[in-house]
Amino acid sequence: MNLYWVTTEDHEEDWFIVANTAKEAATFHEEREGYDYGEATAEKILEIPEDIKADVGWPSDEILRACGANIIADGSARVVEIGGRKFGEGLMESTIRTLDDDRFEELGEGRPNKTERESERDEKTHNMWKSELN
């Protein structure tokens, strides 16, 4: 099994997929996320060690960590570093989780998805990218 980074032109659902081949990863992404055939591109990031049990599909955080990933941001938009390269989750999924948390918070139920409020997220993102540029 391999870990692929799968993207589309709109970057709304970019994320990792575990698959045997790039074609399998791209097709999985297209079928599950509602894209047309040929819209997703899969890039092999690494071969998953044989001692790590991983099925075709989205990897858990545990699988990512077992493959050497560092989860830098795990809030509204996950950011993962593998081999010195940073990967950012597509915007659609993070937007949905944030909107859900906003609604839960309005109902007095906190933020079960642990996303940040927009003001907190904007400041954190600004500081992260500022440190990357310096």
WOBEL-V679942 format. One record per backbone hydrogen bond with DSSP energy under -1.0 kcal/mol. CO is the residue of the C=O (numbers start at 1). NH is the residue of the N-H. Records with the same first field share a line. If there is no record, write none. Layout:
BEGIN
CO->NH + NH
END
This chain:
BEGIN
1->48
2->19
3->45 + 46
4->17
5->43
6->15
7->41
11->91
12->92
14->90
15->6
17->4
18->57
19->2
21->25
22->26
23->27
24->28
25->29
26->30
27->31
28->32
29->33
30->35
36->39
41->7
43->5
46->3
49->52
57->18
60->64
61->65
62->66
63->67
64->69
65->68
70->72 + 81
73->79
78->89
79->72 + 73
80->87
81->70
82->85
85->82
87->80
90->94
91->95
92->96
93->97
94->98
95->99
96->100
97->101
98->102
99->103
100->104
101->105
102->106
103->107
104->109
105->108
111->114
117->121
118->122
119->123
120->124
121->125
122->126
123->127
124->128
125->129
126->130
127->131
128->132
129->133
130->134
END
